[in-house]
Amino acid sequence: MTDPTISRARLQVACGPLADALVPRFVRALAAHTTLGIDRVEEAVLVGEALGRHCEAVLPGGSLELAVRIVDGGIELLAGPFDTGVPHRLLDLDAGDGRVLAGLAATEVRTGRDGRQRLHLRVV
């Protein structure tokens, strides 16, 4: 059952061990409030793990900004804003891990009015 009191949340975390540990837990906490089956919840968590794991490689010394939103039938993750090319580097690094991001979530790189890019991921 979907909990109507929790529909979105934001996280900003320093890249490195903290992001590696915190991002998947953050995603799991919100995914638990969706109508996704347990297998899809765990796939959303794997997407979070991939983001946390590769954060330091593409943003050395930086931080990851992540917005998570519960939508009908699933969960959306929006990572960024990033400088141009960073979302594609995240996806390239992920390809070496067996394409977790692109394999488990619909992925799209969006450019905002500010010229910065965001990685949009959707698990349904």
DSSP file (Angstrom, degrees, kcal/mol; ACC not computed):
  #  RESIDUE AA STRUCTURE BP1 BP2  ACC     N-H-->O    O-->H-N    N-H-->O    O-->H-N    TCO  KAPPA ALPHA  PHI   PSI    X-CA   Y-CA   Z-CA
    1    1 A M              0   0    0      0, 0.0     2,-0.3     0, 0.0     0, 0.0   0.000 360.0 360.0 360.0 136.9    0.0    0.0    0.0
    2    2 A T        -     0   0    0     33,-0.1    32,-0.2     1,-0.0    31,-0.1  -0.625 360.0-136.8 -80.4 133.3    1.3    3.5   -0.9
    3    3 A D    >   -     0   0    0     30,-0.9     3,-1.5    -2,-0.3    30,-0.0  -0.817  10.0-158.5 -90.0 111.0    1.7    5.8    2.1
    4    4 A P  T 3  S+     0   0    0      0, 0.0    -1,-0.1     0, 0.0     3,-0.1   0.644  84.9  67.7 -68.4 -12.7    0.4    9.2    0.9
    5    5 A T  T 3  S+     0   0    0      1,-0.2     2,-0.5     2,-0.1    -2,-0.0   0.678  99.2  52.4 -81.3 -15.6    2.3   11.1    3.5
    6    6 A I    <   +     0   0    0     -3,-1.5    -1,-0.2     1,-0.1    -3,-0.2  -0.953  57.6 136.2-122.1 112.1    5.7   10.3    1.9
    7    7 A S        +     0   0    0     -2,-0.5    63,-3.0     1,-0.4     2,-0.3   0.548  67.5   9.4-129.4 -15.9    6.0   11.1   -1.8
    8    8 A R  E     +A   69   0A   0     61,-0.2    -1,-0.4     2,-0.0     2,-0.3  -0.988  53.0 176.9-162.3 155.7    9.4   12.7   -2.3
    9    9 A A  E     -A   68   0A   0     59,-2.3    59,-3.0    -2,-0.3     2,-0.3  -0.983  16.5-140.5-158.0 157.7   12.6   13.4   -0.6
   10   10 A R  E     -A   67   0A   0     -2,-0.3     2,-0.4    57,-0.2    57,-0.2  -0.926  13.0-171.6-124.2 149.2   16.0   15.0   -1.3
   11   11 A L  E     -A   66   0A   0     55,-2.7    55,-3.2    -2,-0.3     2,-0.4  -0.999   8.5-173.8-139.5 135.1   19.5   14.0   -0.3
   12   12 A Q  E     +A   65   0A   0     -2,-0.4     2,-0.3    53,-0.2    53,-0.2  -0.990  21.4 166.9-127.0 123.8   22.8   15.7   -0.7
   13   13 A V  E     -A   64   0A   0     51,-2.2    51,-3.0    -2,-0.4     2,-0.1  -0.990  39.7-104.1-141.2 142.8   25.8   13.7    0.5
   14   14 A A  E   > -A   63   0A   0     -2,-0.3     5,-0.9    49,-0.3    49,-0.3  -0.427  45.0-110.4 -64.5 135.9   29.6   13.9    0.1
   15   15 A C  T   5S+     0   0    0     47,-2.7     3,-0.2    44,-0.2    46,-0.1  -0.375  81.2  54.6 -66.5 147.7   30.9   11.4   -2.5
   16   16 A G  T  >5S-     0   0    0     36,-0.5     4,-2.4     1,-0.1     5,-0.2  -0.916 112.6 -17.2 126.5-154.4   32.9    8.5   -1.0
   17   17 A P  H  >5S+     0   0    0      0, 0.0     4,-1.8     0, 0.0     5,-0.2   0.829 132.4  55.0 -58.6 -34.2   32.2    6.0    1.7
   18   18 A L  H  >5S+     0   0    0      2,-0.2     4,-3.1     1,-0.2     5,-0.3   0.940 110.8  43.8 -66.7 -45.6   29.3    7.9    3.1
   19   19 A A  H  ><S+     0   0    0     -5,-0.9     4,-2.1     1,-0.2    -1,-0.2   0.907 110.8  56.5 -63.3 -40.7   27.5    8.1   -0.3
   20   20 A D  H  < S+     0   0    0     -4,-2.4    -1,-0.2    32,-0.3    -2,-0.2   0.869 118.1  33.0 -58.6 -37.9   28.3    4.5   -0.9
   21   21 A A  H  X S+     0   0    0     -4,-1.8     4,-0.7    -5,-0.2    -2,-0.2   0.852 123.0  43.3 -86.3 -37.8   26.5    3.5    2.3
   22   22 A L  H  X S+     0   0    0     -4,-3.1     4,-2.6    -5,-0.2     5,-0.2   0.881 100.4  63.2 -83.6 -39.6   23.8    6.1    2.5
   23   23 A V  H  X S+     0   0    0     -4,-2.1     4,-2.4    -5,-0.3     5,-0.2   0.918 104.7  46.3 -58.0 -48.9   22.3    6.4   -1.0
   24   24 A P  H  > S+     0   0    0      0, 0.0     4,-2.6     0, 0.0    -1,-0.2   0.888 113.6  49.9 -63.0 -34.9   21.0    2.8   -1.2
   25   25 A R  H  X S+     0   0    0     -4,-0.7     4,-2.4     2,-0.2    -2,-0.2   0.901 110.1  50.9 -66.8 -39.9   19.5    3.1    2.2
   26   26 A F  H  X S+     0   0    0     -4,-2.6     4,-1.6     2,-0.2    -1,-0.2   0.927 112.5  45.9 -61.4 -46.7   17.8    6.3    1.3
   27   27 A V  H  X S+     0   0    0     -4,-2.4     4,-3.0    -5,-0.2     5,-0.2   0.920 112.1  51.5 -63.7 -44.2   16.4    4.7   -1.9
   28   28 A R  H  X S+     0   0    0     -4,-2.6     4,-1.8     1,-0.2    -2,-0.2   0.908 105.9  55.1 -60.1 -42.7   15.2    1.6    0.0
   29   29 A A  H  < S+     0   0    0     -4,-2.4    -1,-0.2     1,-0.2    -2,-0.2   0.889 116.0  37.2 -60.5 -39.6   13.4    3.8    2.6
   30   30 A L  H >< S+     0   0    0     -4,-1.6     3,-1.9     1,-0.2    -2,-0.2   0.886 111.9  57.1 -80.4 -38.8   11.4    5.5    0.0
   31   31 A A  H >< S+     0   0    0     -4,-3.0     3,-1.8     1,-0.3     5,-0.3   0.798  95.1  68.2 -62.1 -27.2   10.9    2.5   -2.3
   32   32 A A  T 3< S+     0   0    0     -4,-1.8    -1,-0.3     1,-0.3    -2,-0.2   0.689  94.4  58.3 -65.0 -16.7    9.3    0.7    0.6
   33   33 A H  T <  S+     0   0    0     -3,-1.9   -30,-0.9    -4,-0.2    -1,-0.3   0.238  94.4  85.3 -97.4  12.8    6.4    3.2    0.4
   34   34 A T  S <  S-     0   0    0     -3,-1.8    38,-0.1   -32,-0.2    41,-0.1  -0.450  87.5-114.2-102.3 178.9    5.6    2.2   -3.3
   35   35 A T  S    S+     0   0    0     -2,-0.2    -3,-0.1    39,-0.1   -33,-0.1   0.266  72.9 129.1 -94.4  10.0    3.5   -0.5   -4.7
   36   36 A L        -     0   0    0     -5,-0.3    -2,-0.1     1,-0.1    38,-0.1  -0.325  64.3-112.3 -63.4 145.7    6.6   -2.1   -6.2
   37   37 A G     >  -     0   0    0      1,-0.1     4,-2.3     4,-0.0     3,-0.4  -0.334  34.9-100.8 -69.5 163.1    7.1   -5.8   -5.6
   38   38 A I  H  > S+     0   0    0      1,-0.2     4,-2.3     2,-0.2     5,-0.2   0.838 122.5  55.9 -58.7 -35.0   10.1   -6.7   -3.4
   39   39 A D  H  > S+     0   0    0      1,-0.2     4,-1.6     2,-0.2    -1,-0.2   0.902 110.0  44.8 -65.8 -39.4   12.2   -7.6   -6.5
   40   40 A R  H  > S+     0   0    0     -3,-0.4     4,-2.3     2,-0.2    -2,-0.2   0.852 110.0  55.3 -73.3 -34.0   11.7   -4.2   -8.0
   41   41 A V  H  X S+     0   0    0     -4,-2.3     4,-2.0     1,-0.2    -2,-0.2   0.943 109.4  47.6 -59.6 -46.1   12.4   -2.5   -4.7
   42   42 A E  H  X S+     0   0    0     -4,-2.3     4,-2.1     1,-0.2    -2,-0.2   0.841 109.1  53.8 -66.0 -32.3   15.7   -4.3   -4.5
   43   43 A E  H  X S+     0   0    0     -4,-1.6     4,-1.8     2,-0.2    -1,-0.2   0.890 107.1  51.3 -67.5 -38.2   16.4   -3.3   -8.1
   44   44 A A  H  X S+     0   0    0     -4,-2.3     4,-2.0     1,-0.2    -2,-0.2   0.895 109.1  51.5 -62.5 -39.0   15.8    0.3   -7.2
   45   45 A V  H  X S+     0   0    0     -4,-2.0     4,-2.6     2,-0.2    -2,-0.2   0.895 106.3  53.7 -64.5 -40.3   18.3   -0.2   -4.3
   46   46 A L  H  X S+     0   0    0     -4,-2.1     4,-2.2     2,-0.2    -1,-0.2   0.878 106.6  52.6 -61.5 -37.2   20.8   -1.6   -6.7
   47   47 A V  H  X S+     0   0    0     -4,-1.8     4,-2.1     2,-0.2    -1,-0.2   0.927 109.8  48.8 -62.1 -44.7   20.4    1.6   -8.8
   48   48 A G  H  X S+     0   0    0     -4,-2.0     4,-2.5     1,-0.2    -2,-0.2   0.892 109.1  52.9 -60.9 -40.4   21.1    3.6   -5.6
   49   49 A E  H  X S+     0   0    0     -4,-2.6     4,-2.7     1,-0.2    -1,-0.2   0.911 108.1  50.5 -61.4 -42.5   24.2    1.5   -4.9
   50   50 A A  H  X S+     0   0    0     -4,-2.2     4,-2.0     2,-0.2    -2,-0.2   0.909 110.9  48.8 -63.8 -41.8   25.5    2.1   -8.4
   51   51 A L  H  X S+     0   0    0     -4,-2.1     4,-1.0     1,-0.2    -2,-0.2   0.944 114.6  44.7 -62.3 -47.5   25.1    5.9   -8.0
   52   52 A G  H  < S+     0   0    0     -4,-2.5     4,-0.5     1,-0.2   -36,-0.5   0.889 113.1  51.2 -63.1 -40.0   26.8    5.9   -4.6
   53   53 A R  H  < S+     0   0    0     -4,-2.7     4,-0.3     1,-0.2     3,-0.3   0.875 116.4  38.4 -67.0 -39.3   29.6    3.7   -5.8
   54   54 A H  H  X S+     0   0    0     -4,-2.0     4,-1.4    -5,-0.2     5,-0.2   0.505  90.3  93.0 -93.2  -4.6   30.5    5.8   -8.8
   55   55 A C  H  X S+     0   0    0     -4,-1.0     4,-2.2    -3,-0.3     3,-0.5   0.918  85.1  49.0 -55.2 -50.2   29.9    9.2   -7.3
   56   56 A E  H  4 S+     0   0    0     -4,-0.5    -1,-0.2    -3,-0.3    -2,-0.1   0.840 107.0  56.8 -62.9 -34.5   33.6    9.7   -6.2
   57   57 A A  H  4 S+     0   0    0     -4,-0.3    -1,-0.2    -3,-0.2    -2,-0.2   0.847 118.5  30.4 -67.8 -33.7   34.9    8.7   -9.7
   58   58 A V  H  < S+     0   0    0     -4,-1.4    -2,-0.2    -3,-0.5    -1,-0.2   0.648 131.6  33.7-100.9 -17.1   32.9   11.4  -11.5
   59   59 A L  S >< S-     0   0    0     -4,-2.2     3,-3.0    -5,-0.2   -44,-0.2  -0.449  78.8-166.3-132.9  60.9   32.8   14.0   -8.8
   60   60 A P  T 3  S-     0   0    0      0, 0.0     3,-0.1     0, 0.0    -3,-0.1  -0.264  80.6  -0.7 -56.6 125.9   36.1   13.7   -6.9
   61   61 A G  T 3  S+     0   0    0      1,-0.2    -5,-0.1   -46,-0.1     2,-0.1   0.517 117.4 107.7  73.9   4.5   35.8   15.7   -3.6
   62   62 A G    <   -     0   0    0     -3,-3.0   -47,-2.7    -7,-0.1     2,-0.3  -0.136  65.3-112.0-100.1-164.3   32.2   16.7   -4.6
   63   63 A S  E     -A   14   0A   0    -49,-0.3     2,-0.5    -3,-0.1   -49,-0.3  -0.955  15.9-126.8-134.2 154.0   28.8   15.7   -3.4
   64   64 A L  E     -A   13   0A   0    -51,-3.0   -51,-2.2    -2,-0.3     2,-0.5  -0.859  16.0-158.0-100.5 129.5   25.9   13.9   -5.0
   65   65 A E  E     +A   12   0A   0     -2,-0.5    15,-2.4   -53,-0.2     2,-0.4  -0.941  17.4 179.0-105.9 127.3   22.4   15.5   -5.0
   66   66 A L  E     -AB  11  79A   0    -55,-3.2   -55,-2.7    -2,-0.5     2,-0.5  -0.992  15.5-168.4-135.1 127.7   19.6   13.0   -5.3
   67   67 A A  E     -AB  10  78A   0     11,-2.4    11,-2.8    -2,-0.4     2,-0.4  -0.957  10.2-166.0-111.6 133.3   15.8   13.6   -5.5
   68   68 A V  E     -AB   9  77A   0    -59,-3.0   -59,-2.3    -2,-0.5     2,-0.4  -0.969   6.1-176.7-122.1 134.9   13.6   10.6   -5.1
   69   69 A R  E     -AB   8  76A   0      7,-2.6     7,-3.0    -2,-0.4     2,-0.5  -0.996  23.6-133.1-135.2 133.2    9.9   10.7   -6.0
   70   70 A I  E     + B   0  75A   0    -63,-3.0     2,-0.3    -2,-0.4     5,-0.2  -0.731  34.1 177.6 -82.3 128.9    7.2    8.1   -5.6
   71   71 A V  E >   - B   0  74A   0      3,-2.1     3,-2.4    -2,-0.5     2,-0.1  -0.812  43.6 -67.9-125.8 166.1    5.1    7.9   -8.8
   72   72 A D  T 3  S+     0   0    0      1,-0.3     3,-0.1    -2,-0.3   -38,-0.0  -0.369 122.4   2.8 -55.4 122.7    2.3    5.6   -9.9
   73   73 A G  T 3  S-     0   0    0      1,-0.2     2,-0.3    -2,-0.1    -1,-0.3   0.528 132.8  -6.6  80.1   5.9    3.7    2.2  -10.3
   74   74 A G  E <  S-B   71   0A   0     -3,-2.4    -3,-2.1   -38,-0.1     2,-0.3  -0.947  76.5 -68.1 174.9-152.7    7.3    3.0   -9.2
   75   75 A I  E     -BC  70 123A   0     48,-2.5    48,-2.7    -2,-0.3     2,-0.4  -0.995  26.8-151.2-141.6 140.8   10.0    5.4   -8.1
   76   76 A E  E     -BC  69 122A   0     -7,-3.0    -7,-2.6    -2,-0.3     2,-0.4  -0.932   6.5-163.8-115.4 139.2   11.9    8.1   -9.9
   77   77 A L  E     -BC  68 121A   0     44,-3.1    44,-3.1    -2,-0.4     2,-0.5  -0.979   1.6-169.1-120.2 134.1   15.5    9.2   -9.0
   78   78 A L  E     -BC  67 120A   0    -11,-2.8   -11,-2.4    -2,-0.4     2,-0.4  -0.949   7.7-169.9-125.8 109.5   16.9   12.4  -10.3
   79   79 A A  E     -BC  66 119A   0     40,-2.7    40,-2.7    -2,-0.5   -13,-0.2  -0.823  35.8 -20.7-101.7 136.3   20.6   12.8   -9.8
   80   80 A G  E     -     0   0A   0    -15,-2.4    38,-0.2    -2,-0.4     2,-0.2  -0.752  33.8-123.0 129.1-175.1   22.4   16.1  -10.3
   81   81 A P  E     +     0   0A   0      0, 0.0     2,-0.3     0, 0.0    -1,-0.3   0.281  59.9 171.1 -80.3 150.3   22.7   18.9  -11.4
   82   82 A F  E     - C   0 117A   0     35,-3.0    35,-2.5    -3,-0.2     3,-0.1  -0.861  38.3 -97.5-124.6 158.8   26.0   17.9  -13.0
   83   83 A D    >   -     0   0    0     -2,-0.3     3,-1.9    33,-0.2    33,-0.1  -0.391  67.1 -70.2 -66.2 157.8   28.4   19.6  -15.4
   84   84 A T  T 3  S+     0   0    0      1,-0.2    -1,-0.2    31,-0.1    32,-0.1  -0.245 121.6  18.2 -53.9 131.8   28.0   18.6  -19.0
   85   85 A G  T 3> S+     0   0    0     -3,-0.1     4,-2.0     4,-0.0    -1,-0.2   0.088  91.7 104.7  95.9 -21.9   29.1   15.0  -19.6
   86   86 A V  H <> S+     0   0    0     -3,-1.9     4,-2.4     1,-0.2     5,-0.2   0.920  79.4  51.3 -61.9 -45.1   29.0   13.8  -16.0
   87   87 A P  H  > S+     0   0    0      0, 0.0     4,-2.1     0, 0.0    -1,-0.2   0.897 110.5  50.2 -59.1 -36.9   25.8   11.8  -16.3
   88   88 A H  H  > S+     0   0    0      2,-0.2     4,-2.3     1,-0.2    -2,-0.2   0.867 108.5  52.1 -68.6 -34.9   27.3   10.0  -19.4
   89   89 A R  H  X S+     0   0    0     -4,-2.0     4,-2.7     2,-0.2     5,-0.2   0.894 107.9  52.6 -66.4 -38.3   30.5    9.2  -17.4
   90   90 A L  H  X S+     0   0    0     -4,-2.4     4,-2.2     1,-0.2    -2,-0.2   0.935 111.4  46.0 -58.8 -46.0   28.3    7.7  -14.7
   91   91 A L  H  X S+     0   0    0     -4,-2.1     4,-1.5     2,-0.2    -2,-0.2   0.873 111.7  51.9 -66.5 -36.5   26.6    5.5  -17.3
   92   92 A D  H  X S+     0   0    0     -4,-2.3     4,-0.8     2,-0.2    -2,-0.2   0.919 110.7  47.3 -65.6 -43.5   29.9    4.6  -18.9
   93   93 A L  H >< S+     0   0    0     -4,-2.7     3,-0.8     1,-0.2     4,-0.5   0.904 110.0  54.3 -61.6 -40.7   31.4    3.5  -15.5
   94   94 A D  H ><>S+     0   0    0     -4,-2.2     5,-1.9     1,-0.2     3,-1.4   0.829  96.1  66.1 -63.0 -32.5   28.2    1.6  -14.8
   95   95 A A  H ><5S+     0   0    0     -4,-1.5     3,-1.3     1,-0.3    -1,-0.2   0.844  96.1  57.1 -59.6 -32.9   28.7   -0.3  -18.1
   96   96 A G  T <<5S+     0   0    0     -4,-0.8    -1,-0.3    -3,-0.8    -2,-0.2   0.699 103.6  54.1 -69.5 -19.0   31.8   -1.9  -16.6
   97   97 A D  T < 5S-     0   0    0     -3,-1.4    -1,-0.3    -4,-0.5    -2,-0.2   0.251 134.7 -84.4 -96.7  10.5   29.6   -3.2  -13.8
   98   98 A G  T < 5S-     0   0    0     -3,-1.3    -3,-0.2     1,-0.1    -2,-0.1   0.676  70.3 -75.5  94.2  18.5   27.1   -4.9  -16.1
   99   99 A R     >< +     0   0    0     -5,-1.9     4,-2.2    -6,-0.1     5,-0.2   0.930  68.5 166.3  60.7  51.9   24.9   -1.9  -16.8
  100  100 A V  H  > S+     0   0    0     -6,-0.6     4,-2.0     2,-0.2     5,-0.3   0.948  74.6  45.8 -60.9 -49.8   23.1   -1.8  -13.5
  101  101 A L  H  > S+     0   0    0      1,-0.2     4,-1.6     2,-0.2    -1,-0.2   0.962 121.7  34.7 -61.7 -53.7   21.6    1.7  -14.1
  102  102 A A  H  4 S+     0   0    0      1,-0.2    -1,-0.2     2,-0.2    -2,-0.2   0.771 118.8  53.3 -74.2 -25.3   20.5    1.2  -17.7
  103  103 A G  H  < S+     0   0    0     -4,-2.2    -1,-0.2     1,-0.1    -2,-0.2   0.808 120.0  28.9 -79.5 -29.8   19.6   -2.5  -17.1
  104  104 A L  H  < S+     0   0    0     -4,-2.0     2,-0.4    -5,-0.2    -2,-0.2   0.602 122.3  39.9-107.2 -14.8   17.3   -1.9  -14.2
  105  105 A A  S  < S-     0   0    0     -4,-1.6     2,-0.5    -5,-0.3    18,-0.2  -0.970  81.2-110.2-136.0 148.8   15.9    1.6  -14.7
  106  106 A A  E     -D  122   0A   0     16,-2.6    16,-1.7    -2,-0.4     2,-0.4  -0.687  46.5-157.8 -71.6 126.4   14.8    3.6  -17.6
  107  107 A T  E     +D  121   0A   0     -2,-0.5     2,-0.3    14,-0.2    14,-0.2  -0.861  21.3 167.2-116.2 146.0   17.5    6.2  -18.0
  108  108 A E  E     -D  120   0A   0     12,-1.9    12,-3.2    -2,-0.4     2,-0.6  -0.958  26.5-141.1-153.9 134.5   17.5    9.7  -19.5
  109  109 A V  E     -D  119   0A   0     -2,-0.3     2,-0.4    10,-0.2    10,-0.2  -0.878  25.7-169.0 -96.6 125.2   20.0   12.6  -19.4
  110  110 A R  E     -D  118   0A   0      8,-2.8     8,-2.7    -2,-0.6     2,-0.5  -0.921  14.0-146.4-117.4 140.5   18.1   15.9  -19.2
  111  111 A T  E     -D  117   0A   0     -2,-0.4     6,-0.2     6,-0.2     2,-0.0  -0.924  19.8-147.3-106.4 125.5   19.6   19.4  -19.6
  112  112 A G    >   -     0   0    0      4,-2.9     3,-2.0    -2,-0.5    -1,-0.0  -0.219  32.3 -96.5 -83.3 175.5   18.0   22.1  -17.6
  113  113 A R  T 3  S+     0   0    0      1,-0.3    -1,-0.1     2,-0.1    -2,-0.0   0.767 124.4  62.6 -61.6 -25.4   17.5   25.8  -18.4
  114  114 A D  T 3  S-     0   0    0      2,-0.2    -1,-0.3     1,-0.1     3,-0.1   0.471 116.5-114.8 -79.5  -1.1   20.7   26.4  -16.4
  115  115 A G  S <  S+     0   0    0     -3,-2.0     2,-0.2     1,-0.3   -31,-0.1   0.403  77.6 124.1  83.1  -3.1   22.7   24.3  -18.9
  116  116 A R        -     0   0    0    -33,-0.1    -4,-2.9   -32,-0.1    -1,-0.3  -0.594  56.8-125.4 -91.2 154.1   23.5   21.6  -16.3
  117  117 A Q  E     -CD  82 111A   0    -35,-2.5   -35,-3.0    -6,-0.2     2,-0.4  -0.700  18.1-164.7-104.1 151.6   22.6   18.0  -16.8
  118  118 A R  E     - D   0 110A   0     -8,-2.7    -8,-2.8    -2,-0.3     2,-0.7  -0.983  18.3-133.6-131.5 143.1   20.6   15.6  -14.6
  119  119 A L  E     -CD  79 109A   0    -40,-2.7   -40,-2.7    -2,-0.4     2,-0.5  -0.880  22.4-161.4 -98.7 116.5   20.4   11.9  -14.7
  120  120 A H  E     -CD  78 108A   0    -12,-3.2   -12,-1.9    -2,-0.7     2,-0.4  -0.866  10.8-179.7-102.2 125.7   16.8   10.7  -14.6
  121  121 A L  E     -CD  77 107A   0    -44,-3.1   -44,-3.1    -2,-0.5     2,-0.4  -0.979   6.2-169.7-127.3 138.8   16.1    7.1  -13.6
  122  122 A R  E     -CD  76 106A   0    -16,-1.7   -16,-2.6    -2,-0.4     2,-0.5  -0.989   5.5-169.3-133.8 126.5   12.8    5.4  -13.3
  123  123 A V  E      C   75   0A   0    -48,-2.7   -48,-2.5    -2,-0.4   -18,-0.1  -0.968 360.0 360.0-113.7 121.1   12.1    1.9  -11.8
  124  124 A V              0   0    0     -2,-0.5    -1,-0.1   -50,-0.2   -84,-0.1   0.326 360.0 360.0-130.1 360.0    8.5    0.6  -12.4
